[in-house]
Amino acid sequence: MRAGLAARLRRPAVLRGRGLGGATLLFLGFVLASAVAQGYLMLLSRALPPVEYGVLVTLTSLSYGLTVLMRTSQAWVIRAVADGEGAGRARGVFGAAMRTLVPPGIALLAAAWVTSGWVAGFLRMDATAPLFVLGLYAFAAFLEPVGIGLLLGLGRLRLAGTVIVLEAVLRLAVGSALVLLGLGVAGALFGYAAGSFGAFAIALWPLRSHLRKRPAGSAPASTTGVRLDRHTFLALVMNACLLILMTMDQAAVKHYFSDEVAGNFAVAFLLGQVIAVSAMSLGWVVFTRSAALPPGDPGRGALLSKALLAVGGIAGALTTGYLLAPELAVAIMGGRRYALAGGYVGWVGIEMTLVSLVYVQAYYQMSIRQVQAAGPLALAAALEVALLWIHHDSVQQLLLGHILVMTGLLGWVSILSWRTLRRRSSGSIGAMVP
C-alpha cells in the first residue's frame, strides 16, 4: 500500500493520461479552499461592524490552535494507513482514531463553555455566546482530520482535495446565512463548525467499502491508539509553536489596544494570513509527498527546494503589493472604513513571509521524522510572548519584535534543513528514519 501511495504522489503535475497529478490537485484544493475562506472573511468584514469583526478575527485566530491537534492527528492517520497492509486497515485506524480523539474533543467543548467568562473578560468581549460556538467548532475539529487523513493515507488525493474545498464552501454558505439572519459573530463562527462536521461526513462516504472490511487477525499495535512517543510529542510541540508564531499578534492587539485599532488590525492580519495559508497548503503537500517517499530518495530535496521557491515567490509578490499599495489591499479585503489598517499591512506581510519560510521547512523536517527544530521553535515562541508582554506601546513595535525573532529563527531552521539535506546526499539519512 505504501508503494502505491508513493507512486500516486510522484505523478507529474502536468496533463498526462488521466489528468492532473493527485498531489497537484490536492494543492489546488488547498488553494481554492483558502480563497473561499478569505472570501468569507471579506464578506463578513462588510456585513459586521468593525468592533464585531475584530472579535471574530481574534476568535478565529485563537481557533487556529485547533490546527495543531488537527495536523498532528491527521499526520498520524496518514502514516498509520499508508504504512499498513491488508484489508481492514482503514477500519482499524478509523476506530483507533475515534476512540482517541472523541473524548478530548468533548472535554475541550466543556472547557470552552466553563472558561467562556474569563476569556470574554481577557478579550474585552461583551457576550459569551461566540465562545460557546467556538467550543462546538473545537469538537468538530477533532473529527475532520480523521476522514481527510484516511483519504490521504489511501492515496485518494483528488477526493481529499475535493473535501477540503467543500468544507470551505459549507462554512461560507451556512455562516453567511446565519449572519444575514442577525446572529452576528456567533452565526459566523457556527459556519466553521458546520464546515468541519460536513467535511467529516463527506469524507467517510466514499470510504464505506474500506470501513466495512474487518482487520485480518488482531489489530496491529499502531491501530490501537495514537501513541504519544517522542517524535509525536515533539511534532505536537513544533505545530503548537508554529501556530503561536502565526496568530499571537491578533490576540495581543485585541487585549492591549482599543476596539477600533483591533478591528483595523484584523484586516491587516487577514491579509497576512493570505500569505500564511499558502505556506500551510504547501507545507501539508510537502509532508504528504515526502512521507510517502523511501528514505534517501533524492526527490525529497527537490521537493523542499520547489516548495520554498513557490512560497517565497507567492509571499514576496504579495508583500511587495502590500508595501506599494497598502490602501488598495485594505480596501479589497475590508473596505474603506478600515483605513488605519494601511499602516500595518506592510509590516504584517514581511512578518508572514518569514513565518511561511519557516513553516514549510518545519513540515519537511517532520515528514522525515526530524524534530531538532522543536527547540528553536519553542525558544522563538517563548521570546515572542515575552516581547509582546513587555513591549506593546504601539502595534508597529509588536510587529518589529516579531520580525526580529522570525529572522533569527529562519536562519536557525535553514541551517537544520541544510544539514539534513547533506546527510541525505551522503546516504546517511536512511539511518535517521525509523
GIJOZI-V616607 format. One record per residue. RES is the residue in three letters. SS is DSSP state (H for helix, E for strand, L for the rest). PSI is psi in degrees with one decimal (none if undefined). NEAR is the number of other C-alpha atoms within 12 Angstrom. Layout:
<<RES:SS:PSI:NEAR> <RES:SS:PSI:NEAR>>
This chain:
<<MET:L:-40.2:23> <ARG:H:-41.4:27> <ALA:H:-38.4:21> <GLY:H:-41.6:22> <LEU:H:-43.8:33> <ALA:H:-40.1:31> <ALA:H:-40.1:23> <ARG:H:-42.2:31> <LEU:H:-25.4:39> <ARG:L:1.7:31> <ARG:L:139.8:24> <PRO:L:149.7:18> <ALA:L:52.1:20> <VAL:L:166.0:15> <LEU:L:119.8:13> <ARG:E:121.7:11> <GLY:L:-105.1:10> <ARG:L:11.3:11> <GLY:E:-165.8:15> <LEU:L:147.3:22> <GLY:L:150.5:27> <GLY:H:-40.5:37> <ALA:H:-37.4:40> <THR:H:-43.9:30> <LEU:H:-33.9:33> <LEU:H:-46.2:38> <PHE:H:-42.5:39> <LEU:H:-34.6:27> <GLY:H:-43.8:32> <PHE:H:-45.2:34> <VAL:H:-45.7:31> <LEU:H:-41.6:27> <ALA:H:-40.2:34> <SER:H:-38.9:34> <ALA:H:-42.8:28> <VAL:H:-41.6:26> <ALA:H:-42.1:35> <GLN:H:-37.0:33> <GLY:H:-37.8:26> <TYR:H:-45.1:35> <LEU:H:-34.7:41> <MET:H:-40.9:30> <LEU:H:-42.9:27> <LEU:H:-30.5:38> <SER:H:-24.4:39> <ARG:H:-23.2:27> <ALA:H:-24.5:29> <LEU:L:149.4:31> <PRO:L:154.1:24> <PRO:H:-37.4:33> <VAL:H:-46.7:32> <GLU:H:-34.9:35> <TYR:H:-38.4:40> <GLY:H:-39.4:43> <VAL:H:-45.5:48> <LEU:H:-48.7:46> <VAL:H:-36.4:44> <THR:H:-45.5:43> <LEU:H:-38.3:42> <THR:H:-31.6:39> <SER:H:-36.9:32> <LEU:H:-35.7:33> <SER:H:-17.9:38> <TYR:L:-23.3:35> <GLY:H:-26.8:31> <LEU:H:-26.0:37> <THR:H:-29.4:37> <VAL:H:-51.0:32> <LEU:H:-39.6:37> <MET:H:-47.7:35> <ARG:H:-42.7:40> <THR:H:-45.2:39> <SER:H:-42.7:41> <GLN:H:-38.6:39> <ALA:H:-40.9:46> <TRP:H:-43.5:45> <VAL:H:-44.5:45> <ILE:H:-48.9:45> <ARG:H:-41.1:41> <ALA:H:-40.0:40> <VAL:H:-45.4:42> <ALA:H:-32.1:37> <ASP:L:-13.8:30> <GLY:L:167.0:31> <GLU:L:156.4:25> <GLY:L:157.4:21> <ALA:L:147.2:22> <GLY:L:0.0:28> <ARG:H:-43.3:40> <ALA:H:-39.6:46> <ARG:H:-41.3:35> <GLY:H:-43.3:36> <VAL:H:-40.5:46> <PHE:H:-47.2:47> <GLY:H:-42.7:29> <ALA:H:-41.6:28> <ALA:H:-42.3:39> <MET:H:-40.9:29> <ARG:H:-30.9:21> <THR:H:-37.7:26> <LEU:H:-29.6:34> <VAL:H:-45.9:26> <PRO:H:-47.8:16> <PRO:H:-28.1:22> <GLY:H:-43.0:28> <ILE:H:-40.0:24> <ALA:H:-40.3:18> <LEU:H:-36.4:29> <LEU:H:-46.0:28> <ALA:H:-40.8:22> <ALA:H:-38.6:22> <ALA:H:-38.9:30> <TRP:H:-40.2:26> <VAL:H:-39.1:17> <THR:L:6.5:20> <SER:H:-37.1:28> <GLY:H:-45.2:21> <TRP:H:-44.1:18> <VAL:H:-41.7:29> <ALA:H:-38.4:26> <GLY:H:-42.4:16> <PHE:H:-40.7:20> <LEU:L:4.7:32> <ARG:L:49.2:28> <MET:L:147.7:28> <ASP:L:-22.1:20> <ALA:L:154.0:21> <THR:L:-8.4:27> <ALA:H:-42.3:29> <PRO:H:-31.3:37> <LEU:H:-32.9:41> <PHE:H:-43.9:31> <VAL:H:-35.7:35> <LEU:H:-36.4:42> <GLY:H:-38.8:37> <LEU:H:-40.5:35> <TYR:H:-36.1:43> <ALA:H:-42.2:43> <PHE:H:-44.0:36> <ALA:H:-32.5:39> <ALA:H:-18.7:43> <PHE:H:-22.2:42> <LEU:H:-40.2:46> <GLU:H:-45.1:45> <PRO:H:-18.6:44> <VAL:H:-51.5:49> <GLY:H:-47.7:49> <ILE:H:-37.3:50> <GLY:H:-38.2:44> <LEU:H:-43.8:45> <LEU:H:-44.8:46> <LEU:H:-41.1:47> <GLY:H:-30.8:44> <LEU:L:2.1:43> <GLY:L:14.7:37> <ARG:L:68.5:34> <LEU:H:-35.8:38> <ARG:H:-44.9:30> <LEU:H:-40.8:32> <ALA:H:-44.3:45> <GLY:H:-37.9:37> <THR:H:-43.6:30> <VAL:H:-39.4:40> <ILE:H:-40.7:43> <VAL:H:-43.6:34> <LEU:H:-33.7:34> <GLU:H:-44.5:41> <ALA:H:-37.5:37> <VAL:H:-43.2:31> <LEU:H:-42.0:31> <ARG:H:-46.6:37> <LEU:H:-47.3:37> <ALA:H:-50.2:27> <VAL:H:-47.3:30> <GLY:H:-43.3:35> <SER:H:-41.8:36> <ALA:H:-42.6:24> <LEU:H:-36.0:24> <VAL:H:-41.7:32> <LEU:H:-27.3:21> <LEU:L:-1.5:15> <GLY:L:14.6:15> <LEU:L:-3.2:23> <GLY:H:-137.5:32> <VAL:H:-40.2:43> <ALA:H:-41.9:37> <GLY:H:-40.4:35> <ALA:H:-40.7:46> <LEU:H:-32.4:44> <PHE:H:-28.2:37> <GLY:H:-36.8:40> <TYR:H:-45.3:46> <ALA:H:-43.2:38> <ALA:H:-39.9:36> <GLY:H:-41.8:36> <SER:H:-44.3:41> <PHE:H:-43.1:35> <GLY:H:-41.4:33> <ALA:H:-39.3:37> <PHE:H:-46.6:35> <ALA:H:-42.5:24> <ILE:H:-38.9:29> <ALA:H:-34.6:36> <LEU:H:-24.0:30> <TRP:H:-49.8:21> <PRO:L:-5.6:23> <LEU:L:12.5:30> <ARG:H:-43.9:19> <SER:H:-36.8:15> <HIS:H:-39.0:25> <LEU:H:-14.4:24> <ARG:H:-16.5:19> <LYS:L:127.3:19> <ARG:L:142.4:20> <PRO:L:139.7:24> <ALA:L:124.9:16> <GLY:L:-156.2:12> <SER:L:150.0:13> <ALA:L:135.3:25> <PRO:L:158.4:23> <ALA:H:-35.1:15> <SER:H:-10.3:28> <THR:H:4.1:32> <THR:L:-8.0:23> <GLY:L:166.2:25> <VAL:L:110.5:32> <ARG:L:126.8:21> <LEU:L:67.7:17> <ASP:L:-177.6:14> <ARG:H:-45.3:15> <HIS:H:-45.5:27> <THR:H:-41.5:28> <PHE:H:-45.7:23> <LEU:H:-32.7:28> <ALA:H:-38.4:37> <LEU:H:-41.4:35> <VAL:H:-43.8:32> <MET:H:-45.0:41> <ASN:H:-43.3:41> <ALA:H:-44.1:34> <CYS:H:-40.3:37> <LEU:H:-42.4:46> <LEU:H:-34.9:37> <ILE:H:-45.4:36> <LEU:H:-27.5:43> <MET:H:-22.1:49> <THR:H:-7.6:40> <MET:H:-31.0:37> <ASP:H:-46.1:48> <GLN:H:-44.0:44> <ALA:H:-38.9:40> <ALA:H:-42.9:41> <VAL:H:-40.3:41> <LYS:H:-33.4:40> <HIS:H:-41.3:28> <TYR:H:-20.7:25> <PHE:L:174.7:24> <SER:L:164.9:22> <ASP:H:-34.9:28> <GLU:H:-46.3:25> <VAL:H:-42.9:34> <ALA:H:-40.2:37> <GLY:H:-40.7:36> <ASN:H:-41.1:43> <PHE:H:-29.2:47> <ALA:H:-37.9:49> <VAL:H:-44.1:50> <ALA:H:-39.9:52> <PHE:H:-42.6:51> <LEU:H:-34.3:46> <LEU:H:-35.7:47> <GLY:H:-34.7:46> <GLN:H:-22.8:42> <VAL:H:-39.9:42> <ILE:H:-44.5:44> <ALA:H:-39.2:43> <VAL:H:-27.8:38> <SER:H:-38.1:41> <ALA:H:-40.5:43> <MET:H:-39.6:41> <SER:H:-48.6:38> <LEU:H:-38.2:44> <GLY:H:-39.8:42> <TRP:H:-37.3:42> <VAL:H:-42.6:40> <VAL:H:-45.1:43> <PHE:H:-47.5:42> <THR:H:-44.6:48> <ARG:H:-45.4:47> <SER:H:-37.6:39> <ALA:H:-26.1:42> <ALA:H:-13.8:38> <LEU:L:147.1:32> <PRO:L:154.7:26> <PRO:L:137.9:27> <GLY:L:-0.9:26> <ASP:L:125.1:26> <PRO:L:-15.7:22> <GLY:H:-21.7:24> <ARG:H:-44.6:37> <GLY:H:-42.6:31> <ALA:H:-37.4:19> <LEU:H:-45.8:33> <LEU:H:-43.8:38> <SER:H:-45.4:25> <LYS:H:-39.5:22> <ALA:H:-41.5:37> <LEU:H:-39.5:35> <LEU:H:-41.6:22> <ALA:H:-49.7:26> <VAL:H:-34.3:36> <GLY:H:-40.3:33> <GLY:H:-45.4:20> <ILE:H:-49.4:28> <ALA:H:-41.2:35> <GLY:H:-42.2:29> <ALA:H:-44.8:21> <LEU:H:-42.8:30> <THR:H:-39.1:34> <THR:H:-43.4:23> <GLY:H:-40.1:24> <TYR:H:-38.0:36> <LEU:H:-37.3:25> <LEU:H:-34.4:18> <ALA:L:64.5:19> <PRO:H:-38.3:32> <GLU:H:-38.9:28> <LEU:H:-44.0:23> <ALA:H:-42.4:35> <VAL:H:-40.9:35> <ALA:H:-38.1:26> <ILE:H:-41.6:28> <MET:H:-46.3:38> <GLY:L:-14.7:39> <GLY:L:172.2:28> <ARG:H:-18.9:21> <ARG:H:-4.1:24> <TYR:H:44.1:35> <ALA:H:-32.8:28> <LEU:H:-23.3:26> <ALA:H:-22.2:41> <GLY:H:-27.5:37> <GLY:H:-9.7:29> <TYR:H:-25.1:41> <VAL:H:-35.5:44> <GLY:H:-42.2:37> <TRP:H:-44.5:35> <VAL:H:-37.1:47> <GLY:H:-45.5:42> <ILE:H:-45.2:37> <GLU:H:-48.1:41> <MET:H:-24.7:47> <THR:H:-45.4:43> <LEU:H:-43.8:39> <VAL:H:-41.1:48> <SER:H:-41.7:46> <LEU:H:-35.3:46> <VAL:H:-42.0:49> <TYR:H:-48.4:49> <VAL:H:-42.5:42> <GLN:H:-37.9:52> <ALA:H:-41.2:50> <TYR:H:-33.6:45> <TYR:H:-45.0:45> <GLN:H:-38.5:44> <MET:H:-33.0:39> <SER:H:-26.5:39> <ILE:L:20.6:40> <ARG:L:34.6:34> <GLN:L:118.7:35> <VAL:L:22.8:33> <GLN:L:-22.2:30> <ALA:H:-8.4:39> <ALA:H:-41.1:35> <GLY:H:-54.7:23> <PRO:H:-39.1:30> <LEU:H:-43.0:39> <ALA:H:-41.3:28> <LEU:H:-43.2:24> <ALA:H:-41.5:37> <ALA:H:-42.6:33> <ALA:H:-41.7:22> <LEU:H:-38.6:27> <GLU:H:-46.2:35> <VAL:H:-41.6:27> <ALA:H:-42.5:19> <LEU:H:-40.1:25> <LEU:H:-36.6:32> <TRP:H:-37.8:21> <ILE:H:-44.6:16> <HIS:L:101.0:22> <HIS:L:41.5:25> <ASP:L:-30.0:18> <SER:L:161.4:23> <VAL:H:-40.2:36> <GLN:H:-34.3:27> <GLN:H:-40.9:23> <LEU:H:-45.2:34> <LEU:H:-38.4:40> <LEU:H:-42.5:27> <GLY:H:-40.8:32> <HIS:H:-40.7:41> <ILE:H:-41.7:31> <LEU:H:-42.6:23> <VAL:H:-44.9:32> <MET:H:-31.1:36> <THR:H:-46.4:24> <GLY:H:-40.3:23> <LEU:H:-40.5:37> <LEU:H:-42.8:30> <GLY:H:-42.4:23> <TRP:H:-48.8:26> <VAL:H:-35.4:36> <SER:H:-37.8:30> <ILE:H:-41.5:21> <LEU:H:-40.5:27> <SER:H:-41.6:34> <TRP:H:-42.2:20> <ARG:H:-39.8:21> <THR:H:-43.4:36> <LEU:H:-35.0:33> <ARG:H:-41.1:18> <ARG:H:-39.9:23> <ARG:H:-43.8:26> <SER:H:-25.4:20> <SER:L:-2.3:15> <GLY:L:4.6:17> <SER:L:-3.9:17> <ILE:H:-29.9:26> <GLY:H:-32.6:22> <ALA:H:-16.1:17> <MET:H:-14.4:19> <VAL:L:119.8:23> <PRO:L:none:13>>
